[in-house]
Amino acid sequence: MNRILDIGDRPARLNVEDGLLCVRVEGGPEARVPLAEVGALLVSHGRVVFTHGVLAGLSASGGVYVACDERHMPVGMMLPLAGNSVQTERIAAQAEASAPLRKQAWKYVVQMKLVNQAWALSLVRGHGHGLEGMAARVRSGDPGNVEGEAARKYWRFLFGANGFTRDRASGGVNAWLNYGYAVVRAVMGRAVCAAGLHPSLGLHHHNRYDAFCLVSDLMEPYRPLVDVCAAGMAAAHGTERELGKELKRELLEFLNQDFLVEGERRELFSLCAQTARSLGELYCGQRNRMFLPRFEGLGGVP
């Protein structure tokens, strides 16, 4: 089991004892969690203190540490340094991958993103609004930017008549999305390192200031999970409520549940791991297409 922990509401002290992450929150009881079960640790409160053993132990067990600012927005991420017995071979193959291979892989990423966006709209609005059909128009490398065309339609319908505009710098529902995406990014970052791949060598994203281009690429088909949760929260709370303890809990509980993929109940960590692992195998010529999930239901239910 992999757990996503968020410590951001009160001062706390963290240390490791006998393989357990010990969390002493001010004014509350001590909690102990096996380090091996912590997939991602997010910290945003300015008075959280932890020992070196927490970071070293988390990295050794394959976990990810995410530092957040006072708005609970992630500003840094620490990933395990070594995660695969054939890492050198994988990274060499990744660096030498041909442009056609990378463009074909990106085509599939965009296609599955659109398919999952159609699924999200069907859940939230009862209709996919043609996004799944648009996926068939995506060509190698998506030179026609079908992804961008679909995004304009997607955001127009997802939040109904609320006049929503996706703006990363805004608060309210935009901040919820930023936070949820950051959690998925952390989980995918962990998966990429565990698969022996280098997170900065992307398929499509090429930003000299982004050390996690590949993570940004591979998380695209997973974004609709966060969108579905945010749309449900908007229906319950409106779109202007600021991100706080209760809303973060809702997002984390949503992402910690099982999802139905190919008729099986799967957790987010497992799905991301399979995606990253399959890309490594694609680079090494061991398969023809990487694995990307087509979501069918929530909580293991269609």
LINWONOR-V772687 format. One record per backbone hydrogen bond with DSSP energy under -1.0 kcal/mol. CO is the residue of the C=O (numbers start at 0). NH is the residue of the N-H. Records with the same first field share a line. If there is no record, write none. Layout:
# LINWONOR-V772687
CO=NH, NH
This chain:
# LINWONOR-V772687
2=38, 39
4=41
6=43, 44
10=25
11=48
12=23
13=50
14=21
16=19
18=34
19=16
20=32
21=14
22=30
23=12
24=27
30=22
32=20
33=36
34=37
36=2
38=63
39=4
40=65
41=6
42=67
44=47
46=11
48=13
50=53
51=55
52=56
53=57
54=58
55=59
56=60
57=62
58=61
63=40
64=77
65=42
66=74, 75
68=71
72=68
75=66
77=64
83=86
85=89
86=90
87=91
88=92
89=93
90=94
91=95
97=101
98=102
99=103
100=104
101=105
102=106, 140
103=107
104=108
105=109
106=110
107=111
108=112
109=113
110=114
111=115
112=116
113=117
114=118
115=119
116=120
117=121
118=122
119=123
120=124
127=130
129=133
130=134
133=136
134=137
138=141
141=144
144=148
145=149
146=150
147=151
148=152
149=153
150=154
151=155
152=156
153=157
156=159
158=161
166=169
170=173
171=175
172=176
173=177
174=178
175=179
176=180
177=181
178=182
179=183
180=184
181=185
182=186
183=187
184=188
185=189
186=190
187=191
188=192
189=193
190=194
191=196
192=195
197=200
198=213
199=201
206=209
211=215
212=216
213=217
214=218
216=219
218=221
219=222
221=224
222=226
223=227
224=228
225=229
226=230
227=231
228=232
229=233
230=234
231=235
232=236
233=237
238=172
243=247
244=248
245=249
246=250
247=251
248=252
249=253
250=254
251=255
253=256
257=298
258=265
259=295
260=263
263=260
265=258
266=270
267=271
268=272
269=273
270=274
271=275
272=276
273=277
274=278
275=279
276=280
277=281
278=282
279=283
280=285
281=284
296=259
297=300
300=297
